[in-house]
Amino acid sequence: MRTRFGLMLAAALAACTLLAAAAADAASYPDKPVNMIIAFTAGGSSDVQARIMQKYWNKNEPQPWVFIYKTGAGGAIGFSETAHAKPDGYSIGGVNVPHIVLQPLAQHAPYSIDDFAYICQVVNDPQVVAVRNDSEFKSVSDVFAYAKANPDKLTIGLVGPMSGHHLMYLDVKAKTGLQASEVMYKGAADQNAALLGGEVAVIFGNVNDVMRSREMIRVLGVASEKRCDFLPDVPTLREQGYDIVSDIRRGFVAPKGIDADELAFLREAFRKIAQDPGYQAEMRKAGQPAEYQPGEQFEAYVRKQYEIDRALLVQFGLLKK
């Protein structure tokens, strides 16, 4: 009996030791720098937002972020890097929606939306219909009426293909019968330059991108649920009679399989940053339309968007049923 009791006691002590060690590990996380994988070039909108957030992470947490840029293929390289990183809590990444939806759907990117643990959303950047200040078009109706009367003559600049801009174009086409000539560009800077240089008559772009050339660009409508704080005098497309809501969301994820306690830590850390008045002020100054969503809500949005985008791509023959 004594021997059995001794064995039981030893086992219990060992279990307690393991639990204490696990608790200590959880309490000390993170105990080394965290890799932040960015899928777009330094200085771009995604990088600027993450840099603002890094400042407040470093203010609150003992370990810094190390930025790792994995660019190319419209973000697919960086998103794949995050999806396939070791789920140890030390590799997280920025993601863009609908990019992380469209790339696996239509471009065979080597990841899926199931490969991520969702930390939070931090930006909701609405898309707009914009022209040059000296354009003959004074409203969204002017643009669509011209396109209807002159099929395929209107030139519309997009960043794409298979981008949020391209998706908005398809949505407009589906709901209005728009017949225009789309012109694709590698990035927003090229798109803006094409509009200002007269290469295209109209662009579908993001608020954050057009704000950089706001003094030379007239925004005719915003594709958002409500008016944008950055453009309070510009009506939404819905206000103008067009049921179009389209945006680029930016958020953060970890690889699927991350420890639940570490994911909870990251979610709480990001929530605190998103609610910091200093962070919010810097986001406004940078022209970043901040909108926080917790991880579960962000994941639900991504999954809903997957179904909407898939149906739209099927409708235009860009994806098989």
Stockholm file with secondary structure:
# STOCKHOLM 1.0

chainA/1-321         MRTRFGLMLAAALAACTLLAAAAADAASYPDKPVNMIIAFTAGGSSDVQARIMQKYWNKNEPQPWVFIYKTGAGGAIGFSETAHAKPDGYSIGGVNVPHIVLQPLAQHAPYSIDDFAYICQVVNDPQVVAVRNDSEFKSVSDVFAYAKANPDKLTIGLVGPMSGHHLMYLDVKAKTGLQASEVMYKGAADQNAALLGGEVAVIFGNVNDVMRSREMIRVLGVASEKRCDFLPDVPTLREQGYDIVSDIRRGFVAPKGIDADELAFLREAFRKIAQDPGYQAEMRKAGQPAEYQPGEQFEAYVRKQYEIDRALLVQFGLLKK
#=GR chainA/1-321 SS CHHHHHHHHHHHHHHHHHHHHHHHHHHHCCCSCEEEEESSCTTSHHHHHHHHHHHHHHHHCSSCEEEEECCCGGGHHHHHHHHTSCSSSSEEEEEEETHHHHHHHHSCCSCCGGGEEEEEEEEEEEEEEEEETTCSCCSHHHHHHHHHHSTTTSEEEEECSSSHHHHHHHHHHHHHCCCCEEEEESSHHHHHHHHHTTSCSEEEEEHHHHGGGGGGEEEEEECSSSCCTTSTTSCBTTTTTCCCCCEEEEEEEEETTCCHHHHHHHHHHHHHHHTCHHHHHHHHHTTCCEEEEEHHHHHHHHHHHHHHHHHHHHHTTSSCC
#=GC SS_cons         CHHHHHHHHHHHHHHHHHHHHHHHHHHHCCCSCEEEEESSCTTSHHHHHHHHHHHHHHHHCSSCEEEEECCCGGGHHHHHHHHTSCSSSSEEEEEEETHHHHHHHHSCCSCCGGGEEEEEEEEEEEEEEEEETTCSCCSHHHHHHHHHHSTTTSEEEEECSSSHHHHHHHHHHHHHCCCCEEEEESSHHHHHHHHHTTSCSEEEEEHHHHGGGGGGEEEEEECSSSCCTTSTTSCBTTTTTCCCCCEEEEEEEEETTCCHHHHHHHHHHHHHHHTCHHHHHHHHHTTCCEEEEEHHHHHHHHHHHHHHHHHHHHHTTSSCC
//
